[in-house]
Amino acid sequence: MKKKMLSALLCVVTAVSMLAGCGGTGAENSEKKASGQEETLEFWTIDLKATFGDFFNEMIQQYEKENPGVKINWTDIPYDDVQSKLVTAVAGGTAPDVVNLNTQMTLTLAGEGALVDLNKEATEEQKSIYIQDLWNSAKIGDSVYAFPWYASPDIMFYNKELFDQAKMEVPTTYDEALEMSEEFYNKTGAYLFQPAEFFNILYEENIDILNEKGTKSVFNTEQTVDLLEKYKEYTDKGVIPKTNWGNWDEALKLFESGKLAIVSSSGSSLSRIKDEAPDIYEKIQVSTPLTGSIGLSRNALMNLVVPEASNNHEEAIKFANYVTNDENQLAFCKQVSIFPSTIKASEDSYFTSDTDTLEGQANAMSSKASQSSEDFSLGVANQENIQSAVNKAYEAIIVNGDDVQKSLNQAEQDVNKLLKD
């Protein structure tokens, strides 16, 4: 599953915010049902139909059977087209009723008042089924704007042959990996690991990015300076990659060519590696992902949201809750190596029952990793832009060789300006 979505979203936000208050709360929907009219919900997902068409069509048919008078019109959007199609639909007054978004996009639109507050409009029964940390991923203040759907907890894939060649044990933390990286590179000619994006490194090392109120940046500290200087020491030696931190596609290319020993990703990546590099697939073993000082790893989350512009809030919430309930999430997880966001489904024995296959081992490891992972959310509306501003400090210092403190000062100013805008 893709871990990143949409970049420049300003045009989406503008279009959505114009219609943020145009939706209904369900009265119109109830009137149509009472009159015998069929109610149609527009349901948008991202890049799922090609592989999971039968699964979703069967689920939709079951929902329609259980809810006479409701028809679900499912549209699956290619990753690269989501932004333009969402702009067009919202600006034209045809906003979808239920939309698949990642957490960053969710918070961006929620900050513009474009999404339904589920803490206000969903029932207690509907809200109660989710893992609390994942439910809070799309929280701003006292409001929650998404039903958490499927999660992709990071696990570690490592090339056992390279570790055997180096005669070294697999590290468990980034500090251990850094200390091992030079010796490992000299023995194998391969990088031990590729760092995560700088924003995620700060999060995992328990370095606060914003203050508790989310109104001011606080990451420009001596601890951050020391962290960057430590990484710079190894990138300058050429024993860990200097560029593309956090770029999963680039890390996978290195891993599949035998030039990288560790890659962190969701279990669903195994099928891609098996297809693209079957020789490397045969050398893979799995472990818990590298972590920072607090032992926390990333769990990228997909969500279902209801736009305010929908005229069918009540029915849309009901359907989004149905798609993300225990039964349907567990069934989806059996189609692909992802992890559910609901309490009951996450405790199912399915995730630990197969230890004979690599895919089964990945499922079990995902279950273990999910207990100490979360979607790295700041709980502010413009996280995506803040994240980019923080990452520019890494680019300036590590890639371009600029002064550490000067670059952090600039990043601090950029983030504070974003928080004021």
C-alpha beads as a LAMMPS data file, in Angstrom:
LAMMPS data file: protein, C-alpha beads

421 atoms
420 bonds

1 atom types
1 bond types

-500.0 500.0 xlo xhi
-500.0 500.0 ylo yhi
-500.0 500.0 zlo zhi

Masses

1 110.0

Atoms # bond

1 1 1 0.000 0.000 0.000
2 1 1 1.222 3.486 -0.653
3 1 1 2.429 5.292 2.386
4 1 1 2.351 8.804 0.938
5 1 1 -0.429 10.771 -0.773
6 1 1 -0.895 14.131 -2.423
7 1 1 1.598 16.924 -2.269
8 1 1 0.400 20.463 -3.033
9 1 1 -3.166 20.595 -1.714
10 1 1 -3.934 24.291 -1.618
11 1 1 -6.288 24.165 -4.573
12 1 1 -8.126 21.216 -3.048
13 1 1 -8.479 22.992 0.262
14 1 1 -9.749 26.174 -1.376
15 1 1 -12.373 24.323 -3.365
16 1 1 -13.489 22.209 -0.443
17 1 1 -13.627 25.086 2.031
18 1 1 -16.019 27.000 -0.241
19 1 1 -18.499 24.185 0.172
20 1 1 -17.639 23.165 3.715
21 1 1 -20.994 24.140 5.091
22 1 1 -23.157 23.006 2.194
23 1 1 -23.884 19.465 3.316
24 1 1 -26.810 17.938 5.078
25 1 1 -27.049 15.983 8.307
26 1 1 -29.290 13.211 7.044
27 1 1 -32.776 14.766 7.078
28 1 1 -32.907 14.892 3.286
29 1 1 -31.693 11.306 3.152
30 1 1 -34.400 10.175 5.564
31 1 1 -37.087 11.936 3.511
32 1 1 -35.960 10.142 0.360
33 1 1 -36.057 6.780 2.144
34 1 1 -39.517 7.492 3.483
35 1 1 -40.763 8.313 -0.017
36 1 1 -39.264 5.135 -1.405
37 1 1 -36.599 6.895 -3.449
38 1 1 -33.253 5.231 -3.837
39 1 1 -30.386 7.053 -2.113
40 1 1 -26.980 6.885 -3.811
41 1 1 -23.712 7.309 -1.911
42 1 1 -20.538 8.173 -3.783
43 1 1 -17.631 6.145 -2.349
44 1 1 -14.062 6.980 -3.416
45 1 1 -10.987 4.856 -2.826
46 1 1 -7.420 5.069 -4.082
47 1 1 -5.765 2.400 -6.242
48 1 1 -7.747 -0.574 -4.912
49 1 1 -10.043 -1.753 -7.728
50 1 1 -7.450 -3.455 -9.928
51 1 1 -6.416 -5.884 -7.188
52 1 1 -9.412 -5.953 -4.856
53 1 1 -12.366 -5.315 -7.160
54 1 1 -14.191 -8.538 -6.327
55 1 1 -13.714 -8.044 -2.602
56 1 1 -15.177 -4.528 -2.552
57 1 1 -17.970 -5.307 -4.982
58 1 1 -19.118 -8.189 -2.768
59 1 1 -18.928 -6.022 0.358
60 1 1 -20.931 -3.256 -1.333
61 1 1 -23.564 -5.734 -2.527
62 1 1 -23.923 -7.047 1.006
63 1 1 -24.382 -3.524 2.374
64 1 1 -27.016 -2.721 -0.237
65 1 1 -28.809 -5.971 0.614
66 1 1 -28.835 -5.074 4.313
67 1 1 -29.898 -1.485 3.600
68 1 1 -32.719 -1.463 1.019
69 1 1 -33.058 1.846 -0.771
70 1 1 -29.343 2.654 -0.576
71 1 1 -27.046 2.272 -3.571
72 1 1 -23.254 2.621 -3.336
73 1 1 -21.481 4.019 -6.379
74 1 1 -17.843 3.010 -5.976
75 1 1 -15.170 5.014 -7.798
76 1 1 -11.519 4.048 -7.535
77 1 1 -9.104 6.897 -8.290
78 1 1 -5.524 6.445 -9.500
79 1 1 -3.029 7.862 -7.037
80 1 1 -1.838 10.630 -9.358
81 1 1 -5.367 11.803 -10.195
82 1 1 -6.902 12.169 -6.738
83 1 1 -6.090 15.843 -6.335
84 1 1 -7.533 17.039 -9.647
85 1 1 -10.643 14.862 -9.403
86 1 1 -11.387 15.980 -5.859
87 1 1 -11.040 19.631 -6.873
88 1 1 -13.355 19.142 -9.835
89 1 1 -15.991 17.237 -7.859
90 1 1 -16.124 19.633 -4.938
91 1 1 -16.044 22.779 -7.065
92 1 1 -18.841 21.330 -9.187
93 1 1 -21.024 20.520 -6.193
94 1 1 -20.675 16.756 -6.607
95 1 1 -18.468 15.938 -3.638
96 1 1 -18.253 12.232 -2.776
97 1 1 -19.958 11.070 0.414
98 1 1 -17.217 8.767 1.718
99 1 1 -13.570 9.238 0.759
100 1 1 -10.397 7.244 1.410
101 1 1 -7.641 9.625 2.611
102 1 1 -4.432 9.372 4.577
103 1 1 -4.047 11.176 7.887
104 1 1 -2.157 14.203 6.570
105 1 1 -4.765 14.929 3.918
106 1 1 -7.513 14.352 6.466
107 1 1 -6.084 16.884 8.890
108 1 1 -5.478 19.410 6.120
109 1 1 -9.112 19.305 5.008
110 1 1 -10.416 19.114 8.577
111 1 1 -8.559 22.331 9.355
112 1 1 -10.566 24.026 6.617
113 1 1 -13.865 22.847 8.070
114 1 1 -14.392 20.531 5.107
115 1 1 -14.974 17.245 6.984
116 1 1 -17.665 15.984 9.335
117 1 1 -16.692 15.875 13.021
118 1 1 -17.382 12.257 13.897
119 1 1 -17.203 12.953 17.615
120 1 1 -20.368 14.987 17.100
121 1 1 -22.228 13.055 14.411
122 1 1 -21.243 9.397 14.834
123 1 1 -22.865 7.288 17.552
124 1 1 -20.996 6.011 20.579
125 1 1 -21.416 2.469 19.275
126 1 1 -19.872 3.436 15.939
127 1 1 -16.908 5.158 17.595
128 1 1 -16.181 2.499 20.206
129 1 1 -14.709 -0.245 18.007
130 1 1 -11.371 1.373 17.119
131 1 1 -7.942 1.240 18.739
132 1 1 -7.766 4.487 20.676
133 1 1 -4.377 5.697 19.392
134 1 1 -5.505 5.175 15.795
135 1 1 -8.885 6.825 16.411
136 1 1 -7.012 9.864 17.739
137 1 1 -4.756 10.114 14.667
138 1 1 -7.265 12.413 12.957
139 1 1 -8.037 14.434 16.076
140 1 1 -7.825 18.216 16.334
141 1 1 -8.821 19.562 19.736
142 1 1 -11.902 17.626 20.811
143 1 1 -12.935 16.748 17.257
144 1 1 -12.164 13.579 15.269
145 1 1 -12.537 13.656 11.500
146 1 1 -11.998 10.101 10.255
147 1 1 -12.782 6.477 10.820
148 1 1 -9.368 4.785 10.898
149 1 1 -9.261 2.060 8.279
150 1 1 -6.352 -0.200 7.436
151 1 1 -2.942 0.342 8.948
152 1 1 0.469 -0.531 7.560
153 1 1 2.817 -0.912 10.525
154 1 1 6.461 -0.829 9.564
155 1 1 8.377 -4.051 9.975
156 1 1 11.973 -4.807 9.048
157 1 1 12.984 -6.849 6.040
158 1 1 16.666 -7.705 6.157
159 1 1 19.067 -9.475 3.830
160 1 1 20.371 -12.361 5.920
161 1 1 23.164 -13.129 3.463
162 1 1 24.678 -9.656 3.953
163 1 1 24.576 -9.981 7.737
164 1 1 26.181 -13.413 7.513
165 1 1 28.874 -11.929 5.281
166 1 1 29.537 -9.140 7.786
167 1 1 29.314 -11.554 10.749
168 1 1 27.172 -8.988 12.553
169 1 1 23.841 -9.122 14.388
170 1 1 20.776 -7.248 13.181
171 1 1 20.431 -3.915 15.060
172 1 1 17.251 -2.923 16.847
173 1 1 17.730 0.847 17.196
174 1 1 18.941 3.665 14.976
175 1 1 21.816 4.329 17.390
176 1 1 23.011 0.739 17.044
177 1 1 22.645 0.910 13.272
178 1 1 24.703 4.094 13.080
179 1 1 27.495 2.627 15.186
180 1 1 27.567 -0.498 12.990
181 1 1 27.190 1.229 9.639
182 1 1 30.853 1.920 8.833
183 1 1 32.085 -1.586 9.662
184 1 1 29.135 -3.145 7.845
185 1 1 29.772 -1.077 4.706
186 1 1 33.474 -1.886 4.705
187 1 1 32.769 -5.624 5.003
188 1 1 29.936 -5.898 2.487
189 1 1 30.012 -2.848 0.219
190 1 1 26.321 -2.357 1.070
191 1 1 24.621 0.250 3.200
192 1 1 23.278 -1.110 6.477
193 1 1 20.209 1.132 6.459
194 1 1 18.729 4.235 4.886
195 1 1 17.492 6.819 7.407
196 1 1 13.827 7.697 7.663
197 1 1 12.760 11.202 6.720
198 1 1 14.047 13.744 9.194
199 1 1 10.574 14.582 10.559
200 1 1 10.069 10.928 11.479
201 1 1 13.522 10.691 13.064
202 1 1 12.672 13.595 15.380
203 1 1 9.376 11.950 16.270
204 1 1 11.013 8.604 17.003
205 1 1 13.792 10.183 19.055
206 1 1 11.166 11.914 21.230
207 1 1 12.202 15.401 20.131
208 1 1 9.083 17.568 20.255
209 1 1 8.389 19.349 16.993
210 1 1 5.671 21.672 18.303
211 1 1 4.678 22.831 21.759
212 1 1 1.726 21.177 23.515
213 1 1 -0.765 23.659 22.076
214 1 1 0.580 23.208 18.547
215 1 1 1.202 26.931 18.209
216 1 1 5.010 27.145 18.063
217 1 1 7.956 25.060 16.879
218 1 1 10.265 23.688 19.585
219 1 1 12.607 21.344 17.667
220 1 1 15.493 23.822 17.306
221 1 1 17.455 22.505 20.289
222 1 1 20.943 21.329 21.147
223 1 1 19.635 17.762 21.045
224 1 1 18.583 18.222 17.426
225 1 1 21.926 19.801 16.528
226 1 1 23.757 16.828 18.062
227 1 1 21.506 14.384 16.216
228 1 1 22.124 15.983 12.834
229 1 1 25.859 16.234 13.400
230 1 1 25.976 12.552 14.303
231 1 1 24.180 11.533 11.110
232 1 1 26.316 13.945 9.080
233 1 1 29.472 12.236 10.312
234 1 1 28.376 8.958 8.701
235 1 1 26.909 10.446 5.516
236 1 1 30.145 12.363 4.950
237 1 1 32.015 9.061 5.211
238 1 1 29.688 7.623 2.585
239 1 1 28.620 4.658 4.718
240 1 1 24.920 5.589 4.879
241 1 1 22.989 7.278 2.069
242 1 1 23.110 11.066 1.971
243 1 1 20.052 11.582 -0.232
244 1 1 16.486 10.273 -0.422
245 1 1 15.946 9.845 3.308
246 1 1 12.487 8.419 3.762
247 1 1 12.046 7.735 0.049
248 1 1 10.629 4.224 0.106
249 1 1 10.932 3.586 -3.632
250 1 1 14.620 4.513 -3.604
251 1 1 15.277 2.369 -0.536
252 1 1 13.511 -0.574 -2.169
253 1 1 15.609 -0.212 -5.318
254 1 1 18.786 -0.383 -3.234
255 1 1 17.452 -3.333 -1.255
256 1 1 16.416 -5.249 -4.375
257 1 1 19.868 -4.715 -5.888
258 1 1 21.639 -6.035 -2.783
259 1 1 23.088 -2.606 -1.945
260 1 1 20.998 -2.092 1.207
261 1 1 20.696 -4.592 4.055
262 1 1 17.592 -3.284 5.827
263 1 1 14.358 -1.798 4.551
264 1 1 11.373 -0.846 6.692
265 1 1 7.962 -1.229 5.116
266 1 1 4.605 -2.911 5.514
267 1 1 4.223 -6.629 4.962
268 1 1 2.445 -5.958 1.678
269 1 1 5.799 -5.020 0.118
270 1 1 6.843 -8.667 0.069
271 1 1 4.837 -9.414 -3.056
272 1 1 6.545 -6.588 -4.921
273 1 1 10.004 -7.743 -3.875
274 1 1 9.141 -11.307 -4.862
275 1 1 8.100 -10.143 -8.335
276 1 1 10.914 -7.656 -8.924
277 1 1 13.843 -9.381 -7.206
278 1 1 13.106 -13.068 -6.518
279 1 1 16.775 -13.716 -5.700
280 1 1 16.669 -11.111 -2.909
281 1 1 13.286 -12.405 -1.725
282 1 1 14.916 -15.762 -0.994
283 1 1 17.401 -14.033 1.351
284 1 1 14.825 -12.063 3.362
285 1 1 14.053 -12.488 7.023
286 1 1 11.788 -10.256 9.105
287 1 1 12.165 -8.499 12.425
288 1 1 10.796 -5.556 14.350
289 1 1 11.622 -2.200 12.721
290 1 1 14.453 0.051 13.812
291 1 1 13.286 2.464 16.496
292 1 1 14.523 5.575 18.222
293 1 1 14.913 6.318 21.911
294 1 1 11.261 5.691 22.819
295 1 1 10.896 2.391 20.967
296 1 1 8.164 3.742 18.710
297 1 1 7.785 2.919 15.018
298 1 1 5.572 4.316 12.290
299 1 1 2.175 2.892 11.416
300 1 1 0.897 4.591 8.277
301 1 1 -2.882 4.760 8.376
302 1 1 -5.583 5.052 5.765
303 1 1 -8.918 6.541 6.789
304 1 1 -12.470 7.015 5.597
305 1 1 -13.898 10.521 5.927
306 1 1 -17.249 12.153 5.248
307 1 1 -17.057 15.595 3.579
308 1 1 -19.285 18.300 5.008
309 1 1 -20.437 18.890 1.439
310 1 1 -22.170 15.502 1.430
311 1 1 -25.956 15.661 1.668
312 1 1 -26.016 12.256 3.326
313 1 1 -24.083 12.534 6.585
314 1 1 -26.027 9.930 8.512
315 1 1 -25.964 7.267 5.795
316 1 1 -22.384 8.113 4.802
317 1 1 -21.206 7.692 8.400
318 1 1 -23.074 4.417 8.632
319 1 1 -21.441 3.087 5.456
320 1 1 -17.935 4.287 6.409
321 1 1 -18.343 2.582 9.769
322 1 1 -19.506 -0.585 7.983
323 1 1 -16.474 -0.694 5.681
324 1 1 -14.164 -0.264 8.674
325 1 1 -15.925 -2.609 11.108
326 1 1 -14.288 -5.677 12.665
327 1 1 -15.593 -8.194 10.167
328 1 1 -14.776 -6.270 7.000
329 1 1 -11.354 -5.126 8.172
330 1 1 -10.355 -8.658 9.117
331 1 1 -11.575 -9.929 5.750
332 1 1 -9.565 -7.231 3.932
333 1 1 -6.456 -8.080 5.949
334 1 1 -6.740 -11.639 4.691
335 1 1 -6.495 -10.275 1.150
336 1 1 -3.269 -8.306 1.699
337 1 1 -0.648 -7.830 4.429
338 1 1 -2.159 -4.895 6.274
339 1 1 -3.371 -4.539 9.851
340 1 1 -6.829 -3.563 11.155
341 1 1 -7.612 -0.458 13.186
342 1 1 -10.332 -2.075 15.297
343 1 1 -9.762 -3.639 18.691
344 1 1 -11.482 -6.965 18.109
345 1 1 -10.066 -7.614 14.629
346 1 1 -6.519 -6.760 15.728
347 1 1 -6.690 -9.487 18.387
348 1 1 -7.689 -12.216 15.927
349 1 1 -5.488 -15.313 15.887
350 1 1 -5.146 -15.029 12.099
351 1 1 -2.236 -12.637 12.501
352 1 1 -0.118 -15.093 14.467
353 1 1 -1.269 -18.466 13.149
354 1 1 1.160 -18.915 10.227
355 1 1 4.863 -19.107 11.041
356 1 1 5.915 -21.329 8.136
357 1 1 5.794 -18.812 5.289
358 1 1 7.584 -15.490 4.989
359 1 1 4.248 -13.756 4.480
360 1 1 2.867 -15.360 7.635
361 1 1 5.938 -14.317 9.574
362 1 1 5.447 -10.783 8.259
363 1 1 1.840 -10.819 9.485
364 1 1 2.924 -11.938 12.939
365 1 1 5.647 -9.303 13.016
366 1 1 3.134 -6.644 11.934
367 1 1 0.905 -7.662 14.815
368 1 1 3.820 -7.295 17.210
369 1 1 5.000 -3.991 15.734
370 1 1 1.510 -2.482 15.844
371 1 1 1.586 -2.599 19.641
372 1 1 4.375 -0.001 19.724
373 1 1 3.557 2.115 16.685
374 1 1 1.357 5.000 15.631
375 1 1 0.672 7.304 12.732
376 1 1 3.002 10.250 13.332
377 1 1 0.395 12.956 13.711
378 1 1 0.932 16.433 15.163
379 1 1 -2.789 17.047 15.524
380 1 1 -2.667 20.276 13.503
381 1 1 -4.325 21.112 10.227
382 1 1 -1.276 21.901 8.111
383 1 1 1.000 19.047 9.117
384 1 1 2.041 18.282 5.549
385 1 1 3.536 21.733 5.044
386 1 1 5.152 21.681 8.484
387 1 1 6.651 18.285 7.738
388 1 1 8.123 19.597 4.489
389 1 1 9.618 22.623 6.265
390 1 1 11.248 20.396 8.886
391 1 1 12.645 18.085 6.208
392 1 1 14.230 21.029 4.400
393 1 1 16.633 21.345 7.327
394 1 1 17.915 17.839 6.604
395 1 1 18.312 18.660 2.915
396 1 1 20.224 21.844 3.663
397 1 1 22.547 20.241 6.215
398 1 1 23.088 16.686 4.986
399 1 1 22.663 17.061 1.229
400 1 1 23.909 20.608 0.636
401 1 1 26.399 20.880 3.514
402 1 1 24.949 24.096 4.962
403 1 1 25.554 25.228 8.528
404 1 1 23.585 23.138 11.027
405 1 1 22.407 25.911 13.322
406 1 1 21.641 28.351 10.524
407 1 1 19.552 25.735 8.735
408 1 1 17.618 24.846 11.891
409 1 1 16.982 28.534 12.545
410 1 1 15.495 28.842 9.062
411 1 1 13.342 25.753 9.529
412 1 1 12.100 27.101 12.853
413 1 1 11.111 30.396 11.216
414 1 1 9.379 28.584 8.358
415 1 1 7.344 26.377 10.689
416 1 1 6.322 29.265 12.934
417 1 1 5.179 31.230 9.884
418 1 1 3.074 28.268 8.751
419 1 1 1.505 28.031 12.198
420 1 1 0.513 31.709 12.059
421 1 1 -0.924 31.617 8.537

Bonds

1 1 1 2
2 1 2 3
3 1 3 4
4 1 4 5
5 1 5 6
6 1 6 7
7 1 7 8
8 1 8 9
9 1 9 10
10 1 10 11
11 1 11 12
12 1 12 13
13 1 13 14
14 1 14 15
15 1 15 16
16 1 16 17
17 1 17 18
18 1 18 19
19 1 19 20
20 1 20 21
21 1 21 22
22 1 22 23
23 1 23 24
24 1 24 25
25 1 25 26
26 1 26 27
27 1 27 28
28 1 28 29
29 1 29 30
30 1 30 31
31 1 31 32
32 1 32 33
33 1 33 34
34 1 34 35
35 1 35 36
36 1 36 37
37 1 37 38
38 1 38 39
39 1 39 40
40 1 40 41
41 1 41 42
42 1 42 43
43 1 43 44
44 1 44 45
45 1 45 46
46 1 46 47
47 1 47 48
48 1 48 49
49 1 49 50
50 1 50 51
51 1 51 52
52 1 52 53
53 1 53 54
54 1 54 55
55 1 55 56
56 1 56 57
57 1 57 58
58 1 58 59
59 1 59 60
60 1 60 61
61 1 61 62
62 1 62 63
63 1 63 64
64 1 64 65
65 1 65 66
66 1 66 67
67 1 67 68
68 1 68 69
69 1 69 70
70 1 70 71
71 1 71 72
72 1 72 73
73 1 73 74
74 1 74 75
75 1 75 76
76 1 76 77
77 1 77 78
78 1 78 79
79 1 79 80
80 1 80 81
81 1 81 82
82 1 82 83
83 1 83 84
84 1 84 85
85 1 85 86
86 1 86 87
87 1 87 88
88 1 88 89
89 1 89 90
90 1 90 91
91 1 91 92
92 1 92 93
93 1 93 94
94 1 94 95
95 1 95 96
96 1 96 97
97 1 97 98
98 1 98 99
99 1 99 100
100 1 100 101
101 1 101 102
102 1 102 103
103 1 103 104
104 1 104 105
105 1 105 106
106 1 106 107
107 1 107 108
108 1 108 109
109 1 109 110
110 1 110 111
111 1 111 112
112 1 112 113
113 1 113 114
114 1 114 115
115 1 115 116
116 1 116 117
117 1 117 118
118 1 118 119
119 1 119 120
120 1 120 121
121 1 121 122
122 1 122 123
123 1 123 124
124 1 124 125
125 1 125 126
126 1 126 127
127 1 127 128
128 1 128 129
129 1 129 130
130 1 130 131
131 1 131 132
132 1 132 133
133 1 133 134
134 1 134 135
135 1 135 136
136 1 136 137
137 1 137 138
138 1 138 139
139 1 139 140
140 1 140 141
141 1 141 142
142 1 142 143
143 1 143 144
144 1 144 145
145 1 145 146
146 1 146 147
147 1 147 148
148 1 148 149
149 1 149 150
150 1 150 151
151 1 151 152
152 1 152 153
153 1 153 154
154 1 154 155
155 1 155 156
156 1 156 157
157 1 157 158
158 1 158 159
159 1 159 160
160 1 160 161
161 1 161 162
162 1 162 163
163 1 163 164
164 1 164 165
165 1 165 166
166 1 166 167
167 1 167 168
168 1 168 169
169 1 169 170
170 1 170 171
171 1 171 172
172 1 172 173
173 1 173 174
174 1 174 175
175 1 175 176
176 1 176 177
177 1 177 178
178 1 178 179
179 1 179 180
180 1 180 181
181 1 181 182
182 1 182 183
183 1 183 184
184 1 184 185
185 1 185 186
186 1 186 187
187 1 187 188
188 1 188 189
189 1 189 190
190 1 190 191
191 1 191 192
192 1 192 193
193 1 193 194
194 1 194 195
195 1 195 196
196 1 196 197
197 1 197 198
198 1 198 199
199 1 199 200
200 1 200 201
201 1 201 202
202 1 202 203
203 1 203 204
204 1 204 205
205 1 205 206
206 1 206 207
207 1 207 208
208 1 208 209
209 1 209 210
210 1 210 211
211 1 211 212
212 1 212 213
213 1 213 214
214 1 214 215
215 1 215 216
216 1 216 217
217 1 217 218
218 1 218 219
219 1 219 220
220 1 220 221
221 1 221 222
222 1 222 223
223 1 223 224
224 1 224 225
225 1 225 226
226 1 226 227
227 1 227 228
228 1 228 229
229 1 229 230
230 1 230 231
231 1 231 232
232 1 232 233
233 1 233 234
234 1 234 235
235 1 235 236
236 1 236 237
237 1 237 238
238 1 238 239
239 1 239 240
240 1 240 241
241 1 241 242
242 1 242 243
243 1 243 244
244 1 244 245
245 1 245 246
246 1 246 247
247 1 247 248
248 1 248 249
249 1 249 250
250 1 250 251
251 1 251 252
252 1 252 253
253 1 253 254
254 1 254 255
255 1 255 256
256 1 256 257
257 1 257 258
258 1 258 259
259 1 259 260
260 1 260 261
261 1 261 262
262 1 262 263
263 1 263 264
264 1 264 265
265 1 265 266
266 1 266 267
267 1 267 268
268 1 268 269
269 1 269 270
270 1 270 271
271 1 271 272
272 1 272 273
273 1 273 274
274 1 274 275
275 1 275 276
276 1 276 277
277 1 277 278
278 1 278 279
279 1 279 280
280 1 280 281
281 1 281 282
282 1 282 283
283 1 283 284
284 1 284 285
285 1 285 286
286 1 286 287
287 1 287 288
288 1 288 289
289 1 289 290
290 1 290 291
291 1 291 292
292 1 292 293
293 1 293 294
294 1 294 295
295 1 295 296
296 1 296 297
297 1 297 298
298 1 298 299
299 1 299 300
300 1 300 301
301 1 301 302
302 1 302 303
303 1 303 304
304 1 304 305
305 1 305 306
306 1 306 307
307 1 307 308
308 1 308 309
309 1 309 310
310 1 310 311
311 1 311 312
312 1 312 313
313 1 313 314
314 1 314 315
315 1 315 316
316 1 316 317
317 1 317 318
318 1 318 319
319 1 319 320
320 1 320 321
321 1 321 322
322 1 322 323
323 1 323 324
324 1 324 325
325 1 325 326
326 1 326 327
327 1 327 328
328 1 328 329
329 1 329 330
330 1 330 331
331 1 331 332
332 1 332 333
333 1 333 334
334 1 334 335
335 1 335 336
336 1 336 337
337 1 337 338
338 1 338 339
339 1 339 340
340 1 340 341
341 1 341 342
342 1 342 343
343 1 343 344
344 1 344 345
345 1 345 346
346 1 346 347
347 1 347 348
348 1 348 349
349 1 349 350
350 1 350 351
351 1 351 352
352 1 352 353
353 1 353 354
354 1 354 355
355 1 355 356
356 1 356 357
357 1 357 358
358 1 358 359
359 1 359 360
360 1 360 361
361 1 361 362
362 1 362 363
363 1 363 364
364 1 364 365
365 1 365 366
366 1 366 367
367 1 367 368
368 1 368 369
369 1 369 370
370 1 370 371
371 1 371 372
372 1 372 373
373 1 373 374
374 1 374 375
375 1 375 376
376 1 376 377
377 1 377 378
378 1 378 379
379 1 379 380
380 1 380 381
381 1 381 382
382 1 382 383
383 1 383 384
384 1 384 385
385 1 385 386
386 1 386 387
387 1 387 388
388 1 388 389
389 1 389 390
390 1 390 391
391 1 391 392
392 1 392 393
393 1 393 394
394 1 394 395
395 1 395 396
396 1 396 397
397 1 397 398
398 1 398 399
399 1 399 400
400 1 400 401
401 1 401 402
402 1 402 403
403 1 403 404
404 1 404 405
405 1 405 406
406 1 406 407
407 1 407 408
408 1 408 409
409 1 409 410
410 1 410 411
411 1 411 412
412 1 412 413
413 1 413 414
414 1 414 415
415 1 415 416
416 1 416 417
417 1 417 418
418 1 418 419
419 1 419 420
420 1 420 421
